[in-house]
Amino acid sequence: MVTSKASLSLNPLSTALIMIDMQNDFAHPEGFYGRFGLPISGFNAAAVLNSITSMQKLLTAARGAGMFVVHTRIVRESFLNSGLRRHKVVPQSFDGASGRPVPLLAGSWGCDTIDELKPVDGEYILAKQGYSAFYGTPLEEVLRRQGIDTLVLAGTVTYACVLHTAFDAYVRDFDVVAASDGIASWVPDLQQPALRIMELLVGAVVPIDGIVASLELSQVT
């Protein structure tokens, strides 16, 4: 069981919220994965939908505290369709995708962030090709320029893009806080193991209420 950390102390001026891949194709019932699912056992698209309200609470708190907010988006080009073109050994999650529309196409509705979590003026939108928000992107440079040393992670998918981003943040010497109820998995039985990995090896895993309380405390001290 992942629990809150009583000692959590966040400085909003040096902490960024990274909202990972909350895109229509991932998180909307009419998006690609809502319509087609994944060819793997235990897939449950509703898990992402059910986490949106919690993510809204976290995003509202981060904005109220003046935190730097980053929204990541996987962006595909039709001629670079995910791992199908780049790998001879294809992961199970891509198996059977041939012949279907290309998800997350640049400029498409499916690539956009869902309405409930839309970026506002001043928030940074980061396009990426892979799982990690750091791989092949300017994210580290952007965060350093903002004086950021701590990252709060939310979004989807826990065992994929969130976990990869968490590890890449850690090895770049950022402190990492994962919002346990603001991160969603398509495969429910991988949720807690992925959170446990982050807690053991990367940073703190904290419920949104604990994160919000820390931000509110920082504003009165």
Secondary structure per residue as TSV (DSSP state, phi and psi in degrees):
chain	resnum	aa	ss	phi	psi
A	1	M	-	360.0	131.7
A	2	V	-	-91.3	129.0
A	3	T	-	-122.8	168.6
A	4	S	-	-72.6	158.3
A	5	K	-	-104.8	113.5
A	6	A	T	-61.3	-27.0
A	7	S	T	-87.8	3.3
A	8	L	-	-60.0	126.6
A	9	S	-	-135.8	118.1
A	10	L	-	-116.9	130.6
A	11	N	-	-97.0	111.0
A	12	P	G	-57.4	-27.6
A	13	L	G	-74.1	-21.7
A	14	S	G	-118.8	15.9
A	15	T	E	-120.7	135.0
A	16	A	E	-115.5	144.9
A	17	L	E	-96.6	124.8
A	18	I	E	-108.0	107.5
A	19	M	E	-91.3	111.3
A	20	I	E	-97.3	112.9
A	21	D	-	57.4	37.6
A	22	M	-	-85.1	70.2
A	23	Q	B	-103.7	157.3
A	24	N	H	-57.6	-41.6
A	25	D	H	-64.5	-26.4
A	26	F	H	-90.1	-37.1
A	27	A	H	-122.1	-0.2
A	28	H	S	-107.2	141.3
A	29	P	T	-57.6	-27.9
A	30	E	T	-94.7	3.1
A	31	G	S	-75.6	177.1
A	32	F	H	-55.0	-51.5
A	33	Y	H	-77.1	-25.2
A	34	G	H	-66.1	-32.7
A	35	R	H	-87.8	-41.1
A	36	F	H	-106.5	-20.7
A	37	G	-	68.0	-159.8
A	38	L	-	-131.4	145.1
A	39	P	S	-82.8	49.3
A	40	I	S	-132.5	149.9
A	41	S	T	-65.5	137.4
A	42	G	T	86.2	5.6
A	43	F	-	-61.5	133.2
A	44	N	-	-143.8	94.2
A	45	A	T	-64.7	-26.1
A	46	A	H	-62.4	-24.8
A	47	A	H	-59.7	-36.8
A	48	V	H	-71.6	-46.2
A	49	L	H	-58.5	-38.7
A	50	N	T	-72.6	-12.3
A	51	S	T	-96.3	-6.0
A	52	I	H	-63.8	-41.0
A	53	T	H	-60.9	-42.2
A	54	S	H	-63.9	-40.6
A	55	M	H	-64.1	-37.7
A	56	Q	H	-60.1	-42.0
A	57	K	H	-60.4	-44.0
A	58	L	H	-66.2	-44.1
A	59	L	H	-63.6	-40.8
A	60	T	H	-62.3	-42.3
A	61	A	H	-65.7	-41.0
A	62	A	H	-63.8	-42.7
A	63	R	H	-64.2	-41.6
A	64	G	H	-64.5	-29.9
A	65	A	T	-87.0	-4.1
A	66	G	T	78.8	22.7
A	67	M	-	-72.1	153.3
A	68	F	E	-74.7	130.1
A	69	V	E	-119.0	132.0
A	70	V	E	-118.8	132.2
A	71	H	E	-111.8	117.0
A	72	T	E	-94.3	149.2
A	73	R	E	-139.8	129.3
A	74	I	E	-75.0	129.5
A	75	V	-	-122.9	123.2
A	76	R	B	-108.2	149.3
A	77	E	-	-106.5	146.8
A	78	S	T	-58.6	-30.6
A	79	F	T	-87.9	-0.9
A	80	L	S	-127.0	58.7
A	81	N	-	-73.4	93.4
A	82	S	H	45.9	-145.5
A	83	G	H	-79.6	-8.0
A	84	L	H	-64.6	-32.1
A	85	R	H	-92.0	-21.5
A	86	R	H	-98.6	-12.8
A	87	H	-	-130.4	141.1
A	88	K	S	-83.7	-34.2
A	89	V	S	-96.2	110.3
A	90	V	-	-98.4	127.3
A	91	P	-	-61.2	157.4
A	92	Q	G	-59.7	-34.2
A	93	S	G	-67.6	-17.7
A	94	F	G	-98.8	-9.2
A	95	D	T	-63.9	130.4
A	96	G	T	86.3	3.4
A	97	A	-	-78.9	-16.5
A	98	S	T	-60.0	137.1
A	99	G	T	91.5	-11.0
A	100	R	S	-93.1	164.4
A	101	P	-	-59.4	153.6
A	102	V	-	-80.0	121.7
A	103	P	T	-79.2	160.9
A	104	L	T	61.8	32.6
A	105	L	B	-67.8	138.6
A	106	A	T	-53.2	130.1
A	107	G	T	83.4	-2.4
A	108	S	S	-90.1	161.2
A	109	W	T	-59.2	-40.3
A	110	G	T	-61.7	-29.1
A	111	C	T	-78.4	-23.5
A	112	D	S	-69.2	155.5
A	113	T	B	-68.4	142.3
A	114	I	-	-59.7	152.1
A	115	D	G	-57.2	-37.8
A	116	E	G	-63.9	-21.9
A	117	L	G	-125.8	23.4
A	118	K	-	-54.5	137.4
A	119	P	-	-62.3	149.0
A	120	V	-	-112.5	170.7
A	121	D	T	-54.0	135.2
A	122	G	T	94.7	-11.0
A	123	E	-	-93.4	146.3
A	124	Y	E	-92.9	128.5
A	125	I	E	-105.0	121.9
A	126	L	E	-113.6	120.9
A	127	A	E	-89.6	137.5
A	128	K	E	-141.5	159.4
A	129	Q	S	-102.5	-31.4
A	130	G	S	-111.2	-167.8
A	131	Y	S	-65.4	-50.0
A	132	S	S	-75.8	139.8
A	133	A	S	-73.5	-11.2
A	134	F	S	-95.5	-29.3
A	135	Y	T	-68.8	118.1
A	136	G	T	69.6	20.6
A	137	T	S	-127.9	166.4
A	138	P	S	-89.2	16.9
A	139	L	H	-56.4	-46.5
A	140	E	H	-58.9	-45.7
A	141	E	H	-61.4	-42.2
A	142	V	H	-61.3	-45.3
A	143	L	H	-65.9	-42.4
A	144	R	H	-60.7	-41.7
A	145	R	H	-63.2	-28.3
A	146	Q	T	-86.8	-1.5
A	147	G	T	74.2	27.3
A	148	I	-	-86.7	133.4
A	149	D	-	-126.2	-5.8
A	150	T	E	-133.9	138.2
A	151	L	E	-121.6	132.4
A	152	V	E	-101.9	124.1
A	153	L	E	-106.4	134.6
A	154	A	E	-144.3	166.9
A	155	G	E	120.3	-145.3
A	156	T	E	-149.5	151.4
A	157	V	-	-102.5	141.4
A	158	T	I	-53.5	-50.2
A	159	Y	I	-84.4	-0.6
A	160	A	I	-119.6	-95.2
A	161	C	I	-64.3	-35.8
A	162	V	I	-67.8	-48.0
A	163	L	H	-63.8	-43.1
A	164	H	H	-63.0	-42.2
A	165	T	H	-65.0	-39.3
A	166	A	H	-61.3	-46.9
A	167	F	H	-64.4	-42.9
A	168	D	H	-66.5	-33.3
A	169	A	H	-66.3	-44.3
A	170	Y	H	-61.4	-45.2
A	171	V	H	-71.9	-11.7
A	172	R	T	-97.0	11.1
A	173	D	T	71.6	23.5
A	174	F	-	-85.5	143.3
A	175	D	E	-77.5	143.0
A	176	V	E	-123.4	131.3
A	177	V	E	-125.5	118.9
A	178	A	E	-97.7	128.1
A	179	A	E	-81.2	101.7
A	180	S	E	-58.6	-36.4
A	181	D	E	-101.2	11.9
A	182	G	E	-116.5	16.7
A	183	I	E	-128.1	135.3
A	184	A	E	-123.3	146.3
A	185	S	-	-118.2	139.3
A	186	W	S	-71.8	-32.9
A	187	V	S	-104.6	103.6
A	188	P	G	-56.0	-36.8
A	189	D	G	-75.2	-1.9
A	190	L	G	-98.9	-6.0
A	191	Q	H	-63.0	-59.0
A	192	Q	H	-66.0	-41.4
A	193	P	H	-58.3	-40.5
A	194	A	H	-66.7	-41.3
A	195	L	H	-63.6	-38.8
A	196	R	H	-65.1	-39.3
A	197	I	H	-60.1	-45.7
A	198	M	H	-63.3	-40.1
A	199	E	H	-65.9	-38.7
A	200	L	H	-74.8	-36.8
A	201	L	H	-119.6	-15.4
A	202	V	T	-121.1	-46.8
A	203	G	S	-178.0	-143.6
A	204	A	E	-100.5	146.1
A	205	V	E	-119.1	113.9
A	206	V	E	-134.5	136.3
A	207	P	-	-62.6	155.2
A	208	I	H	-58.1	-38.1
A	209	D	H	-58.0	-38.3
A	210	G	H	-68.0	-38.1
A	211	I	H	-66.6	-45.5
A	212	V	H	-61.2	-42.3
A	213	A	H	-62.1	-39.8
A	214	S	H	-65.2	-40.1
A	215	L	H	-66.5	-40.4
A	216	E	H	-66.3	-37.8
A	217	L	H	-64.0	-39.4
A	218	S	H	-64.8	-24.7
A	219	Q	T	-84.9	-10.8
A	220	V	T	-113.1	-1.8
A	221	T	-	-107.8	360.0
